[in-house]
């Protein structure tokens, strides 16, 4: 039994060594840029989780907001513009890594249905965080440092344009199904701890390993719940052919708060989103970044 366990450990170590060797194919500046991107993404989610938790507790200044709202909160603070520029640079690094994942397939997701699906998800993620980087730059460039309240209206206008097309309802419905599928995948990855293979566990101390496991499990489960709600919103819009349904992370958190025991639900999910942010920060420090 002990021999088998030792063989398994050696095999895992060899796999990790191969991943580390392959990671040298990524230029050092690009690896650093990508790591900074994960850290910036994590910081936004930590702030988002804190603001939502404050709202659940009834603390002044708390609010159920999305990632863009979290950036607007940063903009309103002293030195907020500087922090926004740093965040924007980090998010651009994250987007660049997503592009590498789509084009190079460094983690060998493959060209079958699931592999193509994952690369499409990476592409969508890159677009979303590219838009978030643009929002950070816009807020940092604005002398008012305002929240840019028209973003919700522009989103509804875009959805209305899609719904007005012959196959618009099917497209919006498909988007909802994809979001729900991604949310279920996030929950599955969190529950099974599949995310651990992305980390260089051999270089981490026990405290870091424990924090990665706990923040990853709870954080991915919480984010998955929010994605399910957002997907449901899109399907409702497709069924009613109406773009007036609120969408996005802020709407999903508000929906949670409106349920029986909503403050408790919002508080639990808010803690999960903050932990998801911590998980992303740890990923920035310890993730395998390889092209092979």
Kinemage of the C-alpha trace (Angstrom):
@kinemage 1
@onewidth
@group {chain A} dominant
@subgroup {mainchain}
@vectorlist {calphas} color= white
{ca unk a 1} P 0.000 0.000 0.000
{ca unk a 2} L 2.787 2.412 0.975
{ca unk a 3} L 4.650 1.564 -2.233
{ca unk a 4} L 1.606 2.337 -4.354
{ca unk a 5} L 1.147 5.675 -2.594
{ca unk a 6} L 4.784 6.577 -3.185
{ca unk a 7} L 4.455 5.653 -6.875
{ca unk a 8} L 1.381 7.886 -7.153
{ca unk a 9} L 3.241 10.781 -5.531
{ca unk a 10} L 6.211 10.330 -7.865
{ca unk a 11} L 3.892 10.237 -10.890
{ca unk a 12} L 2.165 13.433 -9.738
{ca unk a 13} L 5.529 15.105 -9.210
{ca unk a 14} L 6.701 14.086 -12.710
{ca unk a 15} L 3.505 15.524 -14.188
{ca unk a 16} L 4.063 18.783 -12.340
{ca unk a 17} L 7.703 18.928 -13.433
{ca unk a 18} L 6.648 18.491 -17.066
{ca unk a 19} L 4.139 21.306 -16.651
{ca unk a 20} L 6.826 23.534 -15.153
{ca unk a 21} L 9.187 22.748 -18.040
{ca unk a 22} L 6.470 23.530 -20.552
{ca unk a 23} L 5.696 26.780 -18.766
{ca unk a 24} L 9.136 28.031 -19.796
{ca unk a 25} L 7.743 28.280 -23.350
{ca unk a 26} L 5.770 31.313 -22.207
{ca unk a 27} L 7.876 34.461 -22.259
{ca unk a 28} L 8.597 35.668 -18.698
{ca unk a 29} L 6.995 39.082 -19.256
{ca unk a 30} L 3.829 37.431 -20.544
{ca unk a 31} L 3.667 35.062 -17.580
{ca unk a 32} L 4.040 38.018 -15.244
{ca unk a 33} L 1.364 39.926 -17.126
{ca unk a 34} L -1.051 36.987 -16.917
{ca unk a 35} L -0.389 36.493 -13.194
{ca unk a 36} L -1.023 40.172 -12.608
{ca unk a 37} L -4.279 39.744 -14.540
{ca unk a 38} L -5.544 37.009 -12.234
{ca unk a 39} L -4.624 39.172 -9.254
{ca unk a 40} L -6.512 42.175 -10.652
{ca unk a 41} L -9.575 40.039 -11.383
{ca unk a 42} L -9.414 38.627 -7.861
{ca unk a 43} L -9.164 42.075 -6.279
{ca unk a 44} L -12.322 43.198 -8.104
{ca unk a 45} L -14.237 40.158 -6.842
{ca unk a 46} L -13.006 40.628 -3.276
{ca unk a 47} L -14.311 44.208 -3.336
{ca unk a 48} L -17.565 43.086 -4.944
{ca unk a 49} L -18.064 40.451 -2.269
{ca unk a 50} L -17.346 42.926 0.528
{ca unk a 51} L -19.816 45.496 -0.854
{ca unk a 52} L -22.538 42.850 -1.189
{ca unk a 53} L -21.859 41.492 2.296
{ca unk a 54} L -22.142 45.018 3.691
{ca unk a 55} L -25.523 45.320 1.936
{ca unk a 56} L -26.651 42.013 3.458
{ca unk a 57} L -25.631 43.228 6.913
{ca unk a 58} L -27.247 46.630 6.396
{ca unk a 59} L -23.938 48.464 6.723
{ca unk a 60} L -23.802 51.953 5.220
{ca unk a 61} L -22.015 51.980 1.854
{ca unk a 62} L -22.885 48.416 0.988
{ca unk a 63} L -24.643 47.596 -2.283
{ca unk a 64} L -25.485 44.695 -4.551
{ca unk a 65} L -23.349 45.526 -7.546
{ca unk a 66} L -21.496 43.870 -10.398
{ca unk a 67} L -17.865 44.062 -11.424
{ca unk a 68} L -18.387 47.411 -13.167
{ca unk a 69} L -20.045 48.762 -10.044
{ca unk a 70} L -17.048 47.638 -8.011
{ca unk a 71} L -14.792 49.597 -10.388
{ca unk a 72} L -17.032 52.653 -9.979
{ca unk a 73} L -16.624 52.335 -6.200
{ca unk a 74} L -12.850 52.343 -6.640
{ca unk a 75} L -13.131 55.456 -8.836
{ca unk a 76} L -14.902 57.345 -6.065
{ca unk a 77} L -12.068 56.811 -3.581
{ca unk a 78} L -8.851 58.804 -3.077
{ca unk a 79} L -6.234 57.724 -5.625
{ca unk a 80} L -9.015 55.720 -7.289
{ca unk a 81} L -7.878 56.665 -10.793
{ca unk a 82} L -4.393 55.301 -10.166
{ca unk a 83} L -5.809 52.047 -8.829
{ca unk a 84} L -8.114 51.817 -11.855
{ca unk a 85} L -5.211 52.216 -14.290
{ca unk a 86} L -3.310 49.447 -12.484
{ca unk a 87} L -6.433 47.257 -12.527
{ca unk a 88} L -6.952 47.924 -16.243
{ca unk a 89} L -3.387 46.861 -17.040
{ca unk a 90} L -3.861 43.685 -15.030
{ca unk a 91} L -7.154 42.852 -16.744
{ca unk a 92} L -5.517 43.334 -20.149
{ca unk a 93} L -2.946 40.756 -19.066
{ca unk a 94} L -5.743 38.380 -18.133
{ca unk a 95} L -7.365 38.890 -21.544
{ca unk a 96} L -4.045 38.128 -23.273
{ca unk a 97} L -3.811 34.827 -21.398
{ca unk a 98} L -7.363 33.961 -22.433
{ca unk a 99} L -6.397 34.604 -26.075
{ca unk a 100} L -3.431 32.238 -25.675
{ca unk a 101} L -5.782 29.594 -24.237
{ca unk a 102} L -8.074 29.965 -27.247
{ca unk a 103} L -5.367 29.980 -29.936
{ca unk a 104} L -2.666 27.706 -28.502
{ca unk a 105} L -4.728 25.364 -26.299
{ca unk a 106} L -1.831 25.076 -23.809
{ca unk a 107} L -3.787 22.804 -21.474
{ca unk a 108} L -4.681 20.374 -24.268
{ca unk a 109} L -8.453 20.712 -24.007
{ca unk a 110} L -8.572 19.100 -27.436
{ca unk a 111} L -10.696 19.555 -30.538
{ca unk a 112} L -13.650 17.440 -29.512
{ca unk a 113} L -16.960 18.931 -28.393
{ca unk a 114} L -15.913 19.617 -24.791
{ca unk a 115} L -12.545 21.036 -25.835
{ca unk a 116} L -14.074 23.417 -28.375
{ca unk a 117} L -16.686 24.365 -25.789
{ca unk a 118} L -13.999 25.299 -23.268
{ca unk a 119} L -12.137 27.405 -25.814
{ca unk a 120} L -15.354 29.217 -26.699
{ca unk a 121} L -15.858 29.851 -22.976
{ca unk a 122} L -12.305 31.257 -22.773
{ca unk a 123} L -13.082 33.535 -25.724
{ca unk a 124} L -16.281 34.807 -24.094
{ca unk a 125} L -14.397 35.335 -20.834
{ca unk a 126} L -11.745 37.310 -22.705
{ca unk a 127} L -14.407 39.532 -24.283
{ca unk a 128} L -16.121 40.130 -20.927
{ca unk a 129} L -12.924 41.080 -19.135
{ca unk a 130} L -11.768 43.101 -22.120
{ca unk a 131} L -14.952 45.141 -21.715
{ca unk a 132} L -14.229 45.412 -17.985
{ca unk a 133} L -10.706 46.664 -18.722
{ca unk a 134} L -12.214 49.243 -21.086
{ca unk a 135} L -14.623 50.293 -18.325
{ca unk a 136} L -11.715 50.727 -15.900
{ca unk a 137} L -9.859 52.873 -18.432
{ca unk a 138} L -12.990 54.936 -19.110
{ca unk a 139} L -13.551 55.560 -15.395
{ca unk a 140} L -9.890 56.365 -14.818
{ca unk a 141} L -9.948 58.833 -17.717
{ca unk a 142} L -13.122 60.506 -16.497
{ca unk a 143} L -12.588 63.616 -14.435
{ca unk a 144} L -15.905 62.882 -12.678
{ca unk a 145} L -14.983 59.309 -11.748
{ca unk a 146} L -18.665 58.470 -12.086
{ca unk a 147} L -20.214 55.026 -12.328
{ca unk a 148} L -21.291 55.441 -15.930
{ca unk a 149} L -24.910 54.601 -15.218
{ca unk a 150} L -25.749 54.280 -18.916
{ca unk a 151} L -24.071 50.868 -19.111
{ca unk a 152} L -27.248 49.095 -18.003
{ca unk a 153} L -29.280 50.970 -20.622
{ca unk a 154} L -26.765 50.184 -23.372
{ca unk a 155} L -26.894 46.505 -22.416
{ca unk a 156} L -30.674 46.500 -22.644
{ca unk a 157} L -30.484 48.310 -25.989
{ca unk a 158} L -28.156 45.648 -27.357
{ca unk a 159} L -30.436 42.852 -26.130
{ca unk a 160} L -33.443 44.652 -27.646
{ca unk a 161} L -31.662 44.804 -31.007
{ca unk a 162} L -30.902 41.086 -30.857
{ca unk a 163} L -34.493 40.258 -29.883
{ca unk a 164} L -35.767 42.264 -32.859
{ca unk a 165} L -33.969 39.937 -35.277
{ca unk a 166} L -35.771 36.910 -36.803
{ca unk a 167} L -33.887 34.427 -34.629
{ca unk a 168} L -33.318 36.872 -31.772
{ca unk a 169} L -35.265 34.965 -29.131
{ca unk a 170} L -33.369 31.781 -29.938
{ca unk a 171} L -30.041 33.605 -29.702
{ca unk a 172} L -30.843 35.151 -26.314
{ca unk a 173} L -32.210 31.816 -25.087
{ca unk a 174} L -29.031 30.069 -26.249
{ca unk a 175} L -26.943 32.631 -24.374
{ca unk a 176} L -28.937 31.823 -21.253
{ca unk a 177} L -28.388 28.090 -21.701
{ca unk a 178} L -24.638 28.616 -22.197
{ca unk a 179} L -24.435 30.767 -19.045
{ca unk a 180} L -26.318 28.129 -17.046
{ca unk a 181} L -24.043 25.420 -18.448
{ca unk a 182} L -20.975 27.412 -17.461
{ca unk a 183} L -22.415 27.987 -13.997
{ca unk a 184} L -23.008 24.254 -13.547
{ca unk a 185} L -19.457 23.584 -14.725
{ca unk a 186} L -18.088 26.094 -12.193
{ca unk a 187} L -20.047 24.363 -9.442
{ca unk a 188} L -18.862 20.929 -10.588
{ca unk a 189} L -15.253 22.106 -10.675
{ca unk a 190} L -15.610 23.580 -7.199
{ca unk a 191} L -17.349 20.567 -5.672
{ca unk a 192} L -14.887 18.036 -7.122
{ca unk a 193} L -11.843 20.319 -6.639
{ca unk a 194} L -10.849 19.781 -10.278
{ca unk a 195} L -9.244 23.211 -10.145
{ca unk a 196} L -6.313 21.831 -8.136
{ca unk a 197} L -4.555 20.539 -11.261
{ca unk a 198} L -4.113 24.138 -12.425
{ca unk a 199} L -1.875 24.921 -9.444
{ca unk a 200} L 1.788 24.275 -8.728
{ca unk a 201} L 1.064 22.495 -5.457
{ca unk a 202} L 4.659 21.289 -5.155
{ca unk a 203} L 5.833 24.857 -4.611
{ca unk a 204} L 3.106 25.834 -2.141
{ca unk a 205} L 3.140 25.566 1.628
{ca unk a 206} L 0.388 23.778 3.541
{ca unk a 207} L -1.433 26.990 4.465
{ca unk a 208} L -1.604 28.070 0.824
{ca unk a 209} L -2.819 24.640 -0.270
{ca unk a 210} L -5.574 24.677 2.327
{ca unk a 211} L -6.632 28.212 1.376
{ca unk a 212} L -6.694 27.299 -2.336
{ca unk a 213} L -8.906 24.276 -1.680
{ca unk a 214} L -11.345 26.124 0.555
{ca unk a 215} L -11.550 29.378 -1.392
{ca unk a 216} L -11.759 27.489 -4.696
{ca unk a 217} L -14.508 25.126 -3.550
{ca unk a 218} L -16.725 27.720 -1.880
{ca unk a 219} L -15.898 30.512 -4.328
{ca unk a 220} L -16.683 28.494 -7.457
{ca unk a 221} L -19.917 27.167 -5.935
{ca unk a 222} L -21.054 30.723 -5.108
{ca unk a 223} L -20.127 32.055 -8.536
{ca unk a 224} L -21.903 29.116 -10.142
{ca unk a 225} L -25.120 29.967 -8.268
{ca unk a 226} L -24.946 33.557 -9.537
{ca unk a 227} L -24.350 32.351 -13.109
{ca unk a 228} L -27.443 30.130 -12.900
{ca unk a 229} L -29.559 33.143 -11.934
{ca unk a 230} L -28.109 35.273 -14.758
{ca unk a 231} L -28.784 32.481 -17.248
{ca unk a 232} L -32.360 32.251 -15.987
{ca unk a 233} L -32.788 35.998 -16.648
{ca unk a 234} L -31.707 35.546 -20.262
{ca unk a 235} L -34.078 32.638 -20.804
{ca unk a 236} L -36.928 34.706 -19.332
{ca unk a 237} L -36.113 37.499 -21.780
{ca unk a 238} L -36.143 35.029 -24.659
{ca unk a 239} L -39.513 33.614 -23.599
{ca unk a 240} L -41.160 37.020 -23.108
{ca unk a 241} L -39.309 38.756 -25.958
{ca unk a 242} L -38.650 41.642 -23.582
{ca unk a 243} L -35.310 43.355 -22.909
{ca unk a 244} L -36.621 45.026 -19.735
{ca unk a 245} L -35.554 42.098 -17.545
{ca unk a 246} L -32.508 43.115 -15.482
{ca unk a 247} L -29.368 41.096 -16.184
{ca unk a 248} L -25.900 40.823 -14.808
{ca unk a 249} L -24.228 40.103 -11.500
{ca unk a 250} L -25.856 43.025 -9.706
{ca unk a 251} L -29.335 41.870 -10.750
{ca unk a 252} L -28.580 38.296 -9.657
{ca unk a 253} L -27.476 39.464 -6.202
{ca unk a 254} L -30.563 41.692 -5.893
{ca unk a 255} L -32.726 38.711 -6.837
{ca unk a 256} L -31.127 36.663 -4.072
{ca unk a 257} L -31.748 39.448 -1.564
{ca unk a 258} L -35.453 39.563 -2.514
{ca unk a 259} L -36.040 35.895 -1.629
{ca unk a 260} L -37.222 34.580 1.747
{ca unk a 261} L -34.196 34.705 4.045
{ca unk a 262} L -32.657 36.788 1.248
{ca unk a 263} L -30.229 38.643 3.494
{ca unk a 264} L -28.804 35.330 4.654
{ca unk a 265} L -28.567 34.022 1.094
{ca unk a 266} L -26.943 37.246 -0.079
{ca unk a 267} L -24.490 37.161 2.814
{ca unk a 268} L -23.441 33.560 2.098
{ca unk a 269} L -23.011 34.168 -1.645
{ca unk a 270} L -21.166 37.456 -0.973
{ca unk a 271} L -18.645 35.646 1.210
{ca unk a 272} L -18.314 33.071 -1.576
{ca unk a 273} L -17.622 35.773 -4.174
{ca unk a 274} L -14.985 37.346 -1.925
{ca unk a 275} L -13.410 33.898 -1.522
{ca unk a 276} L -13.544 33.492 -5.303
{ca unk a 277} L -11.517 36.699 -5.491
{ca unk a 278} L -8.965 35.317 -3.037
{ca unk a 279} L -8.867 32.127 -5.105
{ca unk a 280} L -8.056 34.171 -8.235
{ca unk a 281} L -5.294 36.049 -6.419
{ca unk a 282} L -3.767 32.739 -5.315
{ca unk a 283} L -4.126 31.473 -8.874
{ca unk a 284} L -2.175 34.483 -10.096
{ca unk a 285} L 0.701 33.504 -7.825
{ca unk a 286} L 0.635 29.725 -8.212
{ca unk a 287} L -1.044 28.777 -11.510
{ca unk a 288} L 0.687 26.738 -14.221
{ca unk a 289} L 1.140 29.025 -17.220
{ca unk a 290} L 2.378 26.896 -20.071
{ca unk a 291} L 2.314 26.557 -23.830
{ca unk a 292} L 3.236 23.112 -25.082
